[in-house]
Amino acid sequence: MNETTNSHQGAGCSSCAGSGQCAGACAGFPYVCLDIKAQIPAPLRSRTHRVATFEVRTMKIESPAPGVDGPFEDYNDFLKRGVIDIEQEVRVYKVVGHAAEIIVPVSYNLDEVRSLRQEVEDLSASGAEQALIDAVRQKLATHLYGDRIIPEDIVTHLDELPDSRYLGTVYLLDQGNSHDLWNRLNYDRNFVSSASVKPNGDIMFYRGKKDIFLRDNVFHEWAHRLEQKSKELSDRWADTLELENGEVPRTYAFRAYDEHFAVFAEEILALDCGRFLKVAGYAPLRVPVWLAGLKKALTECMESRPSCYHILYSERVRYGVEVLKPLALKYLDGARERALAEQVAATKALADKDTDDNRLRMRRADEAVRVADPNAAEPLLVAEVKAARVRAFLKTWLV
């Protein structure tokens, strides 16, 4: 960890490349560089040793009901007709250093994928001829499961999570999400989920690929657990979105408040500090509130196994405390004026064009400027009450 930090201070991080345009120590700020330079991945064999112990069990796995296309009367009707439990033989892997188990159906045989990947690594390390290495890589590329996640890939990201205990069991499945049909009928007809998380912390990967999105998927699902574990954090996040609901990293954030929270996790905890600083720039309220939740997780993880990036995550929290929090508090001071201005803008938009979106915007604007308690000694608008709650939350949680 110290080795990584020291290398940044001289040459700059991967985002600023020594230009000085960075919020980290390489630019002279009192922070360890905010860029989390990816460590060289542990050799595959060492990660294999950490999942070497497994047992075979029989269990029921929720699956899509074959031949059922809908439509459905409601969600309960979908659960009744569109989802079934199928009993399967599975391998249950223990992970050295973490409480989470990894479950893979026996029929989803990833052993040959592991062997081919190990062969490529061994040949590369031994200096073998490139043609020989390329031949093995070609076998891997044409293998039915050659691009899929194996348990060792999950070990890497469990090590990186702020607190891996938030996750329960990790399932690697060779099937689609049993809820994708419902999502396609009610959200996006092309929707295909790569992962999901259950309320108990179990995380499911559906034909999961070893690609650049894997880390984001793991951290996205972990963030759902972070929010689920604290009602106060979840409630203040809802207030925050109603006070500052602007630019997002990707539009999936607009699907629901909890998805907004998880999408922001991908950026705030990204290895590249450029992603972190970008969202901090356009979301001066959302990012500090999110970091308040991260600080709680980093504090609690000291009871067990801190992340391999614990110090650098802590530096992002410190940046939130010292740089972003004052900006957030200043933003909250303008809650009343923004709410009144939005009411004027929403009224004009609705007058210009009577659409469902503009009517919804008008309803939200009217709600924000409603007096929360007319009998109070100092009557406040709903927006001001929410701002006061978020201000108190930041002053308590992000210190």
C-alpha positions, 0 to 999 in steps of 0.5 A: 500500500505504501509502495503504491502511494509513494509511486504516485507522489513523484510521477503523478497518478494515472489521471493527471499523468504528472500534469498537476491537475489532480486533487491528490498528493501528487499535486501538492494537496494534503491527501494521499493521491485519490487515484487508486492505482490498480495493484498487480493482480495476485497470480491465479494459482494463489487465488485458486489456493484460497478457493481450493476447498469446496463441497457438493450440495443439492439446493434449489435455485430460482430460475425463469419458468420455461415457456412463460412469456406473460403478460401478468396481472401484477408482480405477484402473478409474475412470481407465481407463474414466471419463476420456479425453483429448480433443484441442482447439484452445486459446488460450494466454495469457501474463500480464505479470508472472507465469510462469503461462499461462492456457489457454482452449479456442477453442470456449469463446469469452469474447471477447464477454463481455470486450467487454460487460464493457468496455462497461459499464465505459466507459459507467459511467466516462463518466457515460452514462445509467443506462438505457444501462448497464442495457441492456448489463448485461442483455445480459451477464446473458443471455449464455451465458457472462455470469457466467463467469471471463475471463483478466483475472479470474485476473490479479487473483488472481495479483497477490494470491497470496503467491507466484504461482510455485506455480501452473503453468498455469491452465485455464478450461474449459467442462466438469465435472471429469473426477473428479467422477463418482468423488467422487460415487460415493465422497464425496457424490452431489451433489458438483460441483467448481469447481476442482482442482489437479494435482501440477505446479501446474496449476489447472483451473476448471470452468465457473468463475463470476465470483462471491464464491467465486472468490478463495477457490477460487484461494487454496484450490488455491494452498494445496495447492501450498504444502503439497505443496512442503514435506514437513516442513510437511505432516508437521507439519500431520498431527501438528497435526490429530491434536493439535487437530482441532476446529471448522472453517470448513466441513465439507469440511475433514474430507475429508482432511488436505490439504483441511483445510489448503486450507480454512484458507487461505481464512480465513487469507488472506481480505481480511476480518481477521474471518475470520482472527481467527475461526479464530485464536480456535478453532484456536490450534495449527492457525493458527500452524502454517499461518502458518509455511508462509506465512512460508516462501512470503513469504520465497521470493517475494522472489526474484521478484514479491512479492504486492500484499498482501505487507506485510499478509500479513507482518503476519498472520505477525507476529501469529502469531509474537507473539500466537498462537505463545505460545498454541500452545506453551502448548496443546502443553504440555497434550498428555499431559493432553488425550490421557488425558482423551480416552481416558476420554471415548472409552471412555465414548462407546463404552460408551454407544453402539457405533457406527463413529464411536465405535470409530474415536474409541476407536482414535485415543484409544488410539493417542495414549496409547500409549508411543512408545518403551518403551526410551527413557530417558524414555518418552513417549506418542505425543501427547507425541512429536507435540507435541514435533515441532510445538513444534520446528517452530514454534520453527524456522519461525515466528520 
